[in-house]
Amino acid sequence: MVSDARALATRLAELGDAALARTLAARGVSAQSGWHDFFDAAEGLLDPTSVDRALTHLDRRDLIALHTGAGPLDGAPARLALVDAEGIAYTAVVERVAAAADATPNAFRPVLAPADPVPAEPRAAAAAAERAFTTAGSLADILLACLHAPLARTGAGPISAVDRRRLTDAGAIEFAEDLEDLLASAADAGLADAREREWTVTDAGEQWLETPTPERWETIAEGFRAALPDGLRTPAHGFLVPDAWPDIYPLDPEWPARADRLRRIGVRWGLFGRDDPAAEFAWTTALRAGEPADAGAMAAYLPAEIDRVYLQADLTAIAPGPLAPALDLRLRSIAVRESRAQASTYRFTAASVGAGMTEGETADSMRAFLAELSLTGIPQPLDYLIESTAARHGLVRVSTDHLTGRTRVESSDPGLLDAIAIDQALRPLGLIADSGLLTSRVARDAVYWSLADARYPVVALDADGAAESVHRRAAVAPSVPSAAPEATYARLIRTLRGGHGTQGEAGWLERELEQAVRARAEILVVVRMPDGSERSFVLEAAGLGGGRLRGRDRAADIERTLPVSSIVSVGAA
C-alpha cells in the first residue's frame, strides 16, 4: 500500500492540469476537498470506499479483466486512476475487486451476447417514424417556450412544477414526466444548456428550430449516440444492441434505471421499437454500426411538410398538413397556434401581431410573408388588423441616454406617458418624469420588456435612434467554460501542486512513513549505516516523532528506533 500510494501520487503530480481535473471529476472528488498535497490525493483515491465507488463505473469487460489480472489495462481503469503507468492495478484496487467478486460473483462472469436484431416490419417502421415526428414537434415547442422565458430548475435539477404545468397546458407535452427526457435529448445534441438554475436555448438550438424534420432527427440521433456511456460503445464508434445494455454495468445499482431511460428516449425518437425489441429499423442499423445519422430511410414514412396555408376571414390560418418548420416558426411569431396536429390552426390577434412587431416584424414584412404563404390571399379583416396594430405600435419609445446612462421612455401621446407613470405594475422600474419624458436607472432592455409585458405599444431604439429588435434572452453557447473540470478543480489543483512532498525524496519518505504508522503496516526499511553500507529491516511501524521511526522487528523480536535521516527507502514487506 505504501509503494502504491507513492506511485499514484507521483503519477498524479506528473499529469497536466486538464488531465488531472478529468481524473478528479471521473472519481467524483469534491472541488472543496481538504487534500493538501498529492499524497493526500493518492490516499483518498486508494481508500476502500473511494475504490468501491469507482468500480461501479466500470463495465463488465473491465471488471473481468481486473479480476483475472489480465493486463495491461487502459481505458476506463486508467481514466479512473485504478491502475499504474504500466496498466497494473494497485493493491488496494485488487483487494476491493476481490471483495466485490466474493459479494457479487455474477458481475465478474461473461454473459451471452444477445442475438442480432432482425429487420423491422414496415408497419413498425411507420409507427417509429410517426413517434419521431411527434417528438420533434414537442421538443420544438419546448425550445420555443424556453426562448421566450428560460425554464426554471429546482434545487434537485428537475423543471419546476410551474413550468411543467405551463408546457402541459400549452400542449407542448402530453405528460409532465416527458419533459426531462426531451430536455436530456436537447442537451445531448447541444440544443439546450442547463446553466445554474435554468434551461436556456443554444445558438445550435435556434438553428435546429428552422431545419426540416429529417435534419432535426439526424441532429438528435448523433447527440444520442455520442452521449451513450463508454460501456455501450463499440470500437467502430457505434453502440451495442439495447438488449445487451442492462448487463453492462453490473456493480452500479443505478444502472438498470438509467438503461431503461436511455432505451425509452430511443423509442421516443424512433430509434428502437416499442413492442418488438428484437426488430431493428434500417436507420438504426446504420447508426449502430457507427455510420453518420441518415434519415433518408425514415423520410419515406414521415408526413410530407407543406409550405402553404389557408388564411380565413375569421382571422385564422389553417395548415392542411404539417407546416415546414421554418414557416411554422415565423407564423407563430405573429399568430397563436390553437391546435397542433397534421392539420393545424393559427389565430391572429392584436396581441400576437403586436408581439411580432416587438420582435422586429413590420406591416410590410408581414404582408409579404403572408401573401407568399397563403393559398387564398390576405383577407380584408386580417389586413385591417395588421394596419391598425402597426399604427399603434411604437407609440412608446425606449432608448438609452448616452450622456447619463439612464433609460429614456418617450411618447407622442402625453396621456399614454401619464398612464405609464402611474401604472402600479411598473413601479419597480422607478420611472421619474423629466421634461416631457420618463427616465429610469433600470437597463433599457428590462424597461422594454416590462412595458411589453404590460401591453404597451413599445419599441426599442438603438444609439442612432433607429428601431431594433430586442430578444428577451440571448442564446448561450453549448459548452460553458466555467463548467469545465479544469475550472471546477482549479483551486484544488493549485493546492495539490503547492503542497509539500511533491518534490524531493524527503517529502515522499515522510508521507510514506506517516501512512505506514497509521496502518501499523509491515514495511521494508533500507538504512544507510555510518560506514556507508546499507542494511534492510522488516518492521511493523509503530511510531514516528522527533526525527525517528519506531517499529517492531519481528525477526529479532526487538523494537528498533531508526533515524529518519538515515532511511534510504521504504517499501512493502
C-alpha positions in Angstrom: 0.0 0.0 0.0 2.8 2.4 0.9 4.5 2.0 -2.5 1.1 2.2 -4.3 0.3 5.5 -2.7 3.6 6.9 -3.7 3.3 5.6 -7.2 -0.2 7.1 -7.6 0.9 10.4 -6.0 3.8 10.6 -8.4 1.6 9.8 -11.4 -1.0 12.4 -10.4 1.8 15.0 -10.0 3.0 14.3 -13.5 -0.4 14.9 -15.1 -1.2 18.2 -16.7 -4.0 20.3 -15.1 -6.6 19.3 -17.7 -5.9 15.6 -17.4 -5.7 15.8 -13.6 -9.1 17.7 -13.5 -10.7 15.0 -15.7 -9.4 12.3 -13.3 -10.8 14.1 -10.3 -14.1 14.6 -12.0 -14.3 10.9 -13.1 -13.7 9.8 -9.5 -16.4 12.2 -8.2 -13.9 14.2 -6.0 -15.4 17.3 -4.3 -13.8 20.5 -5.5 -13.9 21.5 -1.8 -11.8 18.5 -0.7 -9.4 19.1 2.1 -6.4 17.5 0.5 -3.2 19.4 0.9 -0.8 17.5 -1.5 -0.7 14.7 -3.9 0.0 12.1 -1.2 -3.3 13.1 0.4 -5.0 12.7 -3.1 -3.4 9.3 -3.6 -4.5 8.1 -0.1 -8.0 9.4 -0.8 -8.3 7.7 -4.2 -7.0 4.4 -2.8 -9.4 4.5 0.2 -11.6 1.4 0.0 -14.8 3.4 -0.1 -13.5 5.5 -3.0 -12.3 2.4 -4.9 -15.7 0.7 -4.4 -17.4 3.8 -5.8 -15.0 3.8 -8.8 -15.7 0.2 -9.6 -19.4 0.9 -10.2 -18.3 3.0 -13.2 -16.5 0.0 -14.8 -18.3 -2.1 -17.4 -18.3 -5.9 -17.2 -15.3 -6.3 -19.5 -13.1 -4.1 -17.4 -14.3 -5.8 -14.1 -13.4 -9.2 -15.5 -10.0 -8.0 -16.7 -9.2 -6.6 -13.2 -10.4 -9.7 -11.5 -8.4 -12.1 -13.7 -5.3 -9.9 -13.7 -5.3 -9.5 -17.5 -3.2 -6.6 -18.5 -2.0 -4.1 -19.1 -5.3 -2.2 -18.7 -6.1 1.2 -20.2 -9.4 3.0 -21.0 -11.8 3.5 -18.0 -9.5 1.9 -15.4 -6.7 4.3 -16.4 -9.0 7.3 -16.5 -10.2 6.4 -13.0 -6.7 6.1 -11.7 -7.2 2.4 -10.7 -4.0 1.2 -12.5 -0.4 2.5 -12.6 1.5 3.8 -15.5 2.1 0.2 -16.7 -1.6 -0.6 -16.6 -1.3 -2.8 -13.5 -4.0 -2.5 -10.8 -2.9 -1.0 -7.4 -3.0 -3.4 -4.4 -6.0 -1.6 -2.9 -7.9 -2.0 -6.1 -7.1 -5.7 -6.4 -8.3 -6.2 -2.8 -11.6 -4.3 -3.4 -12.1 -6.2 -6.7 -11.7 -9.5 -4.8 -14.2 -8.4 -2.2 -16.7 -7.3 -4.9 -16.2 -10.7 -6.7 -17.0 -12.5 -3.4 -20.1 -10.4 -2.8 -21.5 -10.4 -6.4 -19.7 -13.1 -8.4 -22.1 -12.8 -11.3 -20.7 -9.3 -12.0 -17.4 -10.9 -12.9 -18.7 -13.5 -15.3 -19.2 -13.1 -19.0 -22.8 -13.1 -20.3 -24.1 -14.4 -23.6 -24.3 -11.7 -26.3 -27.9 -11.1 -27.5 -28.9 -12.3 -30.9 -28.5 -9.9 -33.8 -31.7 -8.0 -34.4 -33.9 -8.7 -37.4 -35.3 -6.0 -39.8 -38.5 -4.4 -38.6 -41.8 -4.7 -40.4 -42.9 -1.7 -42.4 -45.8 -1.1 -40.1 -43.5 -0.8 -37.1 -41.1 1.4 -39.1 -44.0 3.8 -39.9 -45.1 3.9 -36.2 -41.5 4.7 -35.2 -41.2 7.5 -37.8 -44.5 8.9 -36.5 -43.2 8.9 -33.0 -40.1 10.7 -34.1 -42.1 13.3 -35.9 -44.3 13.9 -32.9 -41.4 14.0 -30.5 -39.5 16.5 -32.7 -42.6 18.8 -32.7 -42.8 18.6 -28.9 -39.2 19.4 -28.4 -39.6 22.4 -30.8 -42.5 23.7 -28.7 -40.3 23.3 -25.5 -37.4 25.2 -27.1 -39.7 28.0 -28.3 -41.1 28.4 -24.8 -37.6 28.4 -23.5 -36.6 31.1 -25.9 -39.3 33.3 -24.6 -38.5 32.6 -20.9 -35.9 30.1 -19.6 -37.3 27.1 -17.8 -36.6 27.2 -14.1 -34.9 24.2 -12.4 -35.4 23.2 -8.8 -32.5 22.6 -6.4 -32.5 18.9 -7.3 -32.4 19.6 -11.0 -35.9 18.8 -12.4 -38.0 21.5 -14.1 -40.2 23.5 -11.7 -43.9 22.5 -11.3 -45.0 25.9 -12.6 -43.1 25.5 -15.9 -44.2 21.9 -16.3 -47.8 23.0 -16.0 -47.2 25.8 -18.4 -45.9 23.5 -21.1 -48.6 20.9 -20.4 -51.3 23.4 -20.7 -49.8 24.8 -23.9 -49.8 21.3 -25.5 -46.1 21.1 -25.8 -46.0 17.8 -23.8 -48.7 15.2 -23.2 -47.4 14.1 -19.8 -45.3 16.1 -17.3 -42.7 13.3 -17.0 -41.9 13.5 -20.7 -40.2 16.9 -20.2 -37.0 15.6 -18.6 -36.4 13.0 -21.4 -36.9 15.7 -24.1 -34.5 18.1 -22.4 -32.0 15.4 -22.0 -32.1 14.8 -25.8 -31.7 18.5 -26.4 -28.7 18.7 -24.1 -27.0 15.7 -25.7 -27.4 17.3 -29.1 -26.2 20.7 -27.9 -29.6 22.4 -28.4 -30.2 23.4 -24.8 -28.0 24.1 -21.8 -28.7 23.6 -18.1 -26.9 26.6 -16.6 -27.2 27.1 -12.8 -30.9 27.2 -12.1 -32.4 27.4 -15.5 -32.5 25.8 -19.0 -31.6 28.1 -21.9 -31.6 27.5 -25.7 -28.2 27.5 -27.5 -27.3 29.0 -30.9 -27.5 25.5 -32.3 -30.9 25.1 -30.8 -32.2 28.2 -32.6 -30.9 26.9 -35.9 -32.4 23.5 -35.2 -35.9 25.0 -34.9 -35.7 26.2 -38.5 -34.5 22.9 -40.0 -36.8 20.2 -41.6 -37.8 17.3 -39.5 -35.3 14.8 -41.1 -32.4 17.1 -40.3 -33.8 17.6 -36.8 -33.9 13.9 -36.3 -30.3 13.4 -37.5 -29.0 16.0 -35.1 -30.8 14.3 -32.2 -29.6 10.8 -33.2 -26.0 11.9 -33.4 -26.2 13.5 -30.0 -27.9 10.4 -28.5 -25.2 8.1 -29.8 -22.3 10.5 -28.7 -23.8 10.7 -25.1 -24.0 7.0 -24.5 -21.7 5.6 -21.8 -18.4 4.1 -22.9 -19.5 0.6 -22.0 -22.2 0.8 -24.6 -19.9 2.0 -27.4 -18.2 -0.2 -30.0 -14.7 0.2 -31.5 -16.4 1.3 -34.7 -18.0 4.3 -32.8 -21.4 2.6 -32.9 -23.2 1.1 -30.0 -24.4 -2.3 -28.7 -27.9 -3.6 -29.3 -30.2 -2.4 -26.5 -30.9 -5.9 -25.3 -27.3 -6.0 -24.1 -27.5 -2.8 -22.1 -28.9 -4.0 -18.8 -25.8 -6.3 -18.1 -23.1 -3.7 -18.9 -22.5 -2.1 -15.5 -23.3 -4.9 -13.0 -21.9 -3.1 -9.9 -23.8 0.2 -10.5 -27.2 0.0 -8.6 -28.5 2.9 -10.6 -27.6 1.5 -14.0 -30.8 -0.6 -14.6 -33.0 2.6 -14.3 -30.6 4.6 -16.4 -30.5 1.9 -19.1 -34.3 1.8 -19.1 -34.4 5.6 -19.6 -31.9 5.5 -22.4 -34.0 2.9 -24.2 -37.2 4.9 -23.5 -35.6 8.0 -25.1 -34.5 6.0 -28.1 -38.1 4.7 -28.5 -39.4 8.3 -28.4 -37.1 9.2 -31.3 -37.9 6.2 -33.4 -34.6 4.5 -32.9 -36.0 1.4 -31.2 -39.2 -0.5 -31.5 -41.8 -0.2 -28.8 -43.2 -3.7 -28.8 -40.6 -5.9 -30.5 -37.1 -5.3 -29.1 -35.6 -7.9 -31.5 -36.6 -5.9 -34.6 -34.4 -3.0 -35.8 -35.1 -0.2 -38.3 -32.8 0.5 -41.2 -31.8 3.9 -39.9 -30.9 2.5 -36.5 -28.8 -0.3 -38.1 -26.6 2.3 -39.8 -26.3 4.4 -36.7 -25.4 1.4 -34.5 -22.7 0.4 -37.0 -21.0 3.8 -36.5 -22.2 5.5 -39.7 -23.4 9.1 -39.7 -27.1 9.5 -38.9 -29.2 9.4 -42.1 -32.9 10.0 -42.0 -33.3 9.0 -45.7 -34.9 5.7 -44.9 -37.2 7.3 -42.3 -38.2 10.1 -44.7 -40.4 7.8 -46.7 -42.6 7.3 -43.6 -42.7 10.9 -42.4 -45.7 13.1 -43.2 -45.0 15.5 -46.2 -44.3 19.0 -45.0 -46.3 21.8 -46.7 -45.4 25.4 -47.5 -48.9 26.9 -47.9 -51.9 27.7 -45.6 -55.4 29.0 -46.0 -56.0 32.4 -44.5 -59.6 32.8 -43.3 -61.8 35.9 -42.8 -62.2 35.0 -39.1 -58.5 35.8 -38.5 -57.4 32.2 -38.6 -54.9 30.3 -40.7 -55.4 26.6 -41.5 -52.5 24.4 -42.5 -53.8 21.3 -44.2 -50.7 19.4 -43.2 -47.6 19.8 -41.1 -46.1 23.2 -42.0 -42.4 23.3 -42.8 -40.6 24.2 -39.5 -39.1 27.5 -40.7 -42.5 28.7 -41.9 -44.2 27.4 -38.8 -41.7 29.3 -36.6 -42.3 32.6 -38.4 -46.1 32.2 -38.5 -46.1 31.5 -34.8 -44.2 34.7 -34.2 -47.3 36.7 -35.4 -50.1 34.3 -34.6 -51.2 32.0 -31.8 -51.4 28.3 -32.6 -54.7 27.0 -31.4 -54.3 23.3 -32.3 -51.4 21.1 -33.3 -51.9 18.0 -35.5 -51.2 17.1 -39.1 -53.7 19.9 -39.8 -53.0 22.9 -37.5 -54.9 26.1 -36.8 -53.4 29.5 -36.0 -55.2 32.7 -34.9 -54.2 36.3 -35.4 -54.9 38.7 -32.6 -53.8 42.3 -31.9 -51.5 41.0 -29.2 -49.9 38.3 -31.4 -49.4 40.8 -34.3 -48.0 43.3 -31.8 -45.7 40.7 -30.4 -44.4 40.0 -33.9 -43.7 43.7 -34.4 -41.9 43.7 -31.0 -39.6 41.0 -32.3 -38.8 43.1 -35.4 -41.6 42.5 -37.9 -43.2 45.4 -39.8 -46.6 45.7 -41.5 -44.9 45.4 -44.9 -42.8 42.3 -43.9 -45.9 40.6 -42.5 -47.9 41.2 -45.6 -45.1 40.0 -47.9 -44.7 36.8 -45.8 -48.5 36.1 -45.6 -49.0 36.8 -49.3 -46.4 34.2 -50.2 -47.7 31.7 -47.7 -51.4 32.0 -48.4 -53.3 30.0 -50.9 -56.3 32.4 -50.6 -54.6 35.8 -50.4 -54.9 38.1 -47.4 -58.5 38.6 -46.1 -59.5 42.2 -45.5 -60.1 41.7 -41.7 -56.5 40.4 -41.3 -55.1 43.3 -43.4 -57.0 45.8 -41.3 -55.7 44.1 -38.1 -52.1 44.4 -39.3 -52.6 48.1 -40.3 -54.3 49.2 -37.1 -51.7 47.3 -34.9 -48.8 48.9 -36.9 -50.4 52.4 -36.5 -50.4 52.0 -32.7 -47.2 50.1 -32.3 -44.2 52.2 -31.5 -46.1 55.0 -29.7 -43.8 54.3 -26.8 -40.0 54.5 -27.5 -37.3 53.2 -25.2 -33.7 54.2 -25.6 -30.5 54.8 -23.5 -29.2 58.3 -22.9 -25.6 58.1 -23.7 -24.7 61.1 -21.5 -26.3 59.9 -18.3 -26.6 56.2 -18.9 -30.3 56.3 -17.8 -33.1 54.7 -19.8 -35.5 57.2 -21.6 -39.2 56.4 -22.2 -40.8 58.8 -24.7 -44.2 59.0 -26.5 -46.0 61.5 -28.7 -49.1 60.7 -26.6 -48.8 62.6 -23.2 -51.8 60.6 -21.9 -50.0 57.3 -22.5 -46.9 58.5 -20.7 -49.1 59.6 -17.7 -50.7 56.1 -17.7 -47.2 54.5 -17.7 -46.0 56.8 -14.8 -48.9 55.7 -12.5 -49.0 52.0 -13.6 -48.5 50.1 -10.3 -47.1 47.1 -12.3 -44.2 49.3 -13.4 -43.3 50.7 -10.0 -40.1 48.6 -9.7 -38.7 50.5 -12.7 -38.5 53.7 -10.6 -39.7 55.9 -13.5 -39.2 59.6 -13.0 -40.8 62.4 -15.0 -38.2 64.6 -16.7 -39.0 67.3 -19.3 -41.9 65.6 -21.0 -40.4 62.1 -20.8 -39.7 59.4 -18.2 -36.3 58.1 -17.1 -35.2 55.1 -15.2 -31.9 53.7 -13.8 -33.0 50.2 -14.9 -31.4 48.9 -18.2 -33.1 49.6 -21.4 -34.0 46.0 -22.3 -35.5 45.4 -18.8 -37.6 48.5 -19.2 -38.6 47.5 -22.7 -39.8 44.0 -21.7 -41.7 45.4 -18.6 -43.6 47.7 -20.9 -44.2 45.0 -23.5 -45.5 42.6 -20.9 -47.8 45.3 -19.6 -49.2 45.5 -23.2 -47.9 49.0 -24.1 -47.0 49.6 -27.8 -43.3 49.8 -27.2 -40.3 49.9 -29.5 -36.6 49.9 -28.6 -34.3 52.4 -30.2 -30.5 51.9 -30.8 -27.8 54.5 -30.3 -28.7 56.1 -33.6 -32.4 56.3 -32.8 -33.4 53.5 -35.2 -35.8 50.8 -34.1 -34.2 47.5 -33.3 -35.4 44.0 -32.4 -34.8 43.0 -28.8 -34.8 39.4 -27.7 -35.9 38.5 -24.2 -33.0 36.2 -23.6 -29.8 35.7 -25.6 -28.9 32.2 -26.6 -25.8 30.7 -25.0 -23.0 28.6 -26.4 -23.4 24.8 -25.9 -20.3 24.5 -23.7 -19.9 26.8 -20.7 -16.2 27.3 -19.9 -16.9 27.8 -16.2 -18.4 24.3 -16.0 -15.3 22.6 -17.5 -13.5 20.2 -15.0 -10.3 22.3 -15.2 -12.1 25.4 -14.0 -14.1 23.5 -11.4 -10.9 22.0 -9.8 -8.6 24.9 -10.4 -8.3 25.8 -6.6 -7.8 22.2 -5.5 -5.2 21.6 -8.2 -3.2 24.7 -7.1 -3.3 23.4 -3.5 -2.1 20.0 -4.5 0.8 21.4 -6.6 1.8 23.8 -3.8 1.7 21.1 -1.1 4.8 19.5 0.4 6.0 16.1 -0.8 5.6 16.8 -4.5 9.3 17.3 -4.9 12.3 15.5 -3.5 12.8 12.2 -1.7 12.5 13.6 1.8 8.9 14.7 1.3 7.8 11.4 -0.1 9.6 9.4 2.6 8.0 11.4 5.4 4.5 10.7 3.9 5.2 7.0 3.4 6.3 6.6 7.0 3.2 8.5 8.3 0.9 6.3 6.3 2.7 3.1 7.4 2.5 4.1 11.1 -1.3 4.9 10.8 -1.9 1.5 9.2 0.7 -0.3 11.5 1.9 -1.9 8.3 4.9 -4.2 7.9 7.5 -2.3 5.8 10.9 -3.0 4.4 13.2 -0.2 5.5 16.6 0.3 4.0 19.0 2.2 6.3 22.4 3.7 5.4 24.9 2.8 8.2 27.7 5.1 9.5 30.3 3.2 7.4 28.3 3.9 4.2 26.9 0.4 3.8 23.1 -0.2 3.6 21.1 -2.6 5.7 17.5 -3.7 5.4 15.0 -4.2 8.3 11.4 -5.6 8.2 9.5 -3.6 10.8 5.9 -3.2 11.9 5.7 0.6 12.0 4.7 1.8 15.5 5.5 5.5 15.8 7.1 8.5 14.2 8.4 11.5 16.0 11.5 13.5 16.9 13.0 12.5 13.6 12.9 8.8 14.4 10.9 5.8 13.3 9.9 3.2 15.9 9.0 -0.3 14.8 8.9 -3.9 15.9 11.5 -6.1 14.3 9.7 -9.5 14.5 12.7 -11.4 13.1 14.9 -10.3 16.0 11.9 -9.9 18.4 13.0 -6.4 19.4 11.8 -2.8 18.9 14.1 -0.7 16.8 14.4 3.1 16.6 15.8 4.3 13.3 16.8 7.9 12.4 14.6 9.1 9.6 17.7 11.0 8.1 19.4 7.6 7.7 16.5 5.9 5.9 17.2 5.4 2.2 13.9 3.9 1.1 10.7 2.3 2.3 8.6 -0.4 0.6 6.0 -3.0 1.3 7.4 -6.0 3.2 
